[in-house]
Amino acid sequence: MAVIKIDSEEKLLKLISDVKNKELVCEKFKFEPYELRDILFEEIGVNKEKFDQQYYYYNSKKKLHISESEWEYILISTIGLVAYNDFESDIDRVYKAFESQCEIVEILIKQVQSLKKRKLVYDVDSYDYEYLMNLSTGITHNIIFYLELFAKCYLAISDEKYLKTHDLNILCNQMKNVIFKKGHNNTLFHAHIFCQFSMQVLLFYANCPEDIKEHYIKYNDGIYPSVLIDNLDMLNSFIRISSDSISQYYYDREKYHYLESGLYESLLAKANNEEELEKVKIVFGYLKDKNKNEHLINPFGLELF
């Protein structure tokens, strides 16, 4: 959101008129000189002294929201209370969406885990069971959106334009292509994080109708797969490690240890005999070969030796 300068009487009078006439306004303003702000407040009935104590004014009846930042720009909204983020780039926008979605999913999982401790949850006629059904739907919808944002976040931070799609299969394949294109294969991110992401995508498609359309799932409660409540620990583990990996990647791409290359060679070097050597080649050969698909069935956190 760009900052609009109010640096003349003409611009000030126009803003006063817009606010008084309830024109649709939601912008950031910078008053130069600063005293023009006080003239605006006097004209629209905002108590200057009280505003300077709180740094905001809100009138629900007038749907007027005014708030001043530490940088002295002022948000003025005539459409009610507005929450917004001023993103510098698409990477910032996608990452913040991903971060928020992570918090939502974690809250839902905690609610289900707490509910599972109640004995009545196993009674299908109980309130607890009905509540569990609602939470199950919420988790399903939100984990699917989380998976979508995870893929798009990785692609955006990698300076790749993610495809405008909600199809998890398509995004999964695009991620795999970019992983090899950027040299991010043969890394912990590929072997551990992307492996689990691929598995979650597989589980999603295994538990939903063949004609599922992901972009409907967030709006239509009638189209959703079942959530296996007993698998939440595995899901929660994936949420934690994937969110941590993306966060590190976003804040420090240069020193991102998940993308340190040479994992395959390191595993080969740890092999003590030909049998173990062959095991590494079979299980982790996909780290070097783009056409191998073993990562889709590679057990999470597999201990080889």
N, C-alpha and C positions, 0 to 999 in steps of 0.2 A: 504494500500500500504506500504510494508516494505521499510526501508531505506537501500540502498546499500552503503557499505563503499568503498571509494577509498583511500586506504592506502598504495599503492605501485606503482612503476613506470609501472609495467606490467598492472595493472588495469586501470591506467590513460591513457596509450597508446591505450588500447582496447576501452575505451570510446571515445577518440579523433577520432580514426578510425571509430567508429560507427556513430558519428555525421557527420564527413566529407563525409562518403559514404552514408549518408541518410538512414542508417538502421533504422527500426522502433523501436523507443525508447520512453518510457513514464514512467519514474521512478523517485524516490526521491533518491538523493545521499548525502552522508556526506563525506567531504574531510578532511582527517587526514594524514599529517598536512594541515591546511587551505590553505597554499600557493599553494597547488596542484590545487586549483580552478583557481588561476591566470594563471597558465601554460595552463590549458584547454582553458581559455578565449583568451589568446594570439594566440593559435594554430587555433582556430575556428573563429577568427576575431571579438570577442566581446570586446568593449571598456570598460575596467575595471573601469575607473573613472566615466563614465556615468552610468554604472550598479550600482555602489555603491551609486549613488544619487537616483536612481529609484527603485532598488532592483528587477528589471525585465528587460528582453530583449525579443523583439518579432520581427521576420522578416517573413512577410507573404509569400514572394517569396521562401524563404528557408524552410518555414513551421517549423521554429525553435522557440520554446518557452522555455525561461529559467526564473525562478523566485525563489528568495531566501526568506525563512521564517525567522521569528524572532529567531527561534531555530537553525538557520544556516544550515538547510538542503536545498538542491537545487533541485527543480523540473526541469527536462530536458525532453523536448518533441520534437521529430522530425516529429510529425504528425500534427503540428499546435497548435493553442490555445486550451488548455484543461482545462475544469472545472471539478473538482472531489471533492468528500468528502471522508475523511479517517475515516470510521466508526469503532468503537471498537467492536460493536456487531450488531446482526440482529435487536435488539430493536432500536438502534440508527438509523439504516438504514431505517426501516419502519416508525419511528416517523418523521424523516426529510422529507421523501416522503409525509407523511400525512400533515405535516405543509406546505409544498410547494403547495400541492393540495388545501388546504384550501384557500390560498392566490389567487390561480387561479380562484376558484369558486366565491370568493367574488368580484373579479374584474369583472367577467362576469356578475354577478347579478347587480352590480352598473351600468354597461353599459346599461343593459336592462331597469333598473329603470329610468335612464336618458333619454333613447330613448322614453319611454312611455309618457314623457311629451311633445313630439313633436306632433302636430296635424296631420302631414302627415303620421305618423306611421299607422294610421287607413285606409289609402288609399292603396289598394293592389297593385297598379301600381307604388307606390312611391319607391324611393331609401331607405327611412327609413324602409319601410315594408320589403324590400329585406334584409336589414341589420339585422332587427329583426329576420328574418328566420335563417340567418347564426348564430346569437348569440344564438338562441334557440337550434340549433343543438350543438353548443359548450357547452352550459350549460348541455344539456342532457348527452353528452359523459362524461363530467367532473364530474358531480354529481354522476354518476354511479361509476366512479373510486374512488371518495371521499368516498362513502359508503363502497366500498371494503376495502379501506385503513383504514377506521375507525374501521371496524371489526377486521382486522388483527393487527392493532395497539393495541387495547384493549387486544387481545389474547397474543400478544408478551410481552407486559408489565406485563401481568399476569403469565408470565413464561410458557405459553402454546404454543405448536407448531401449528400454524394455518395451515389449510388444503390448499394444493396447488390447489386452484380453484378460478375461477372468479364468480362462481354461488352465487348470493346474498342470496338465500334461504338457501343454505347449510351453508354459513358463519353465517347467522342469527341463525340457529339452533345450530351451534357449540358454538356461543356466549352464547345462553341461557343455554346450558349444563354446560359451564364453570362458568357462573354466579352462578349456584347452587353448583357446585363442590367447588368453592372457597369461598362460603359463602357470595357472593356479592348480593344475593337476599335480599329482605326486606330492600333495600337501595334506596336513591334518584337516584343513577345511574340506578338501575333496573326500578324504577317507572317512572322516567322522561326522562332520556337519552335513555335507551334501548327501551322504549315505542315509542319514536319518531322515532328512527332508524327503528324499525319494521314497523311503519306506512309508512315511506318513501320507504321501500322495497316493501310494499303492493301496494303503488301508482305506483311504477315503473312497476310492473307486471300487474297492472290494465290498464296501458296505452301503452302496447306494445304487439306485436304478440305473440301467444302461443309458437312458436318455436324459440323465441329470444335466442341468445347465447351472453352473456355479453362480452366475449373476442373478439367478432367481432365488437362490437359497437364502439370501439375506432379507428377502421380502416376503417369502411365501412359506409359512410354517408347514404347509402340506407337502412340500418337496424337501425332504431331508433324510439322510441315512441315520441308522441307529448309532449311538455312541456306546461303546463297550465300557461301562463305568469302571470295571476292574482293571482296565488298561491305562487309567489316568496317571499312574506313577511314571510309566514310560513316556507318556505325552508330556507330563510336567518336566521330566528330565530333558526332553528335547527342547521345550520352550526355554528353559534356563540356559542351556549351552548355546542354542542358536541365537538367542537375544544377546548373550554375552559376546559371541563372536562378531555379530553385526555391529554392536556398540564399539568394540575395539577397532574394527575395520573403519568405521565412520570417523572416529576421533584421531586415529593414528595409522594411516595407511602405510607409512614408510616402515614402521616397526611392528607390523601385524604378524605375530608369531604363527598364527594359524596358516599363513601362506608361505612359510619357509619351505623351499623345495628340497627334495632329496629323501622323502619318507620311504619310498620303495627301496632305494639302495640301502637305507639304514636297516630296514627289515630283513633284507637279504643278508646283510652282514651279521645279523644276530642269529642266523640259522646255524645249527650245530652239526647238521648232517644233510644228506641228499633228500631225505624224506621231508624234513622241515623246509628246505629250500624249495622243493616242489610245491609245498603247501602255500608258501608266500606267493609264488608265481600264479597259482590257481586263484587264491582269494583276492589278491591285491593287484593282479595284472592289469585291471582297468585303469590304474593310476597312470600307466604309460600308454595304454591302447584305448583310443577314443571309442572304438567299435565294440569293446567288451562291455557287458551289462552286469557283471557280477556285483557291482555296487548296489544293485537293487535287492540283492539277497544276502549281502554281507552282514553277519550279525553285528549288532552295536557293541562297540568296545571289545571286540574279539581278542582274547588272550591266545596268542599263537603258541607260545612255548612256556 
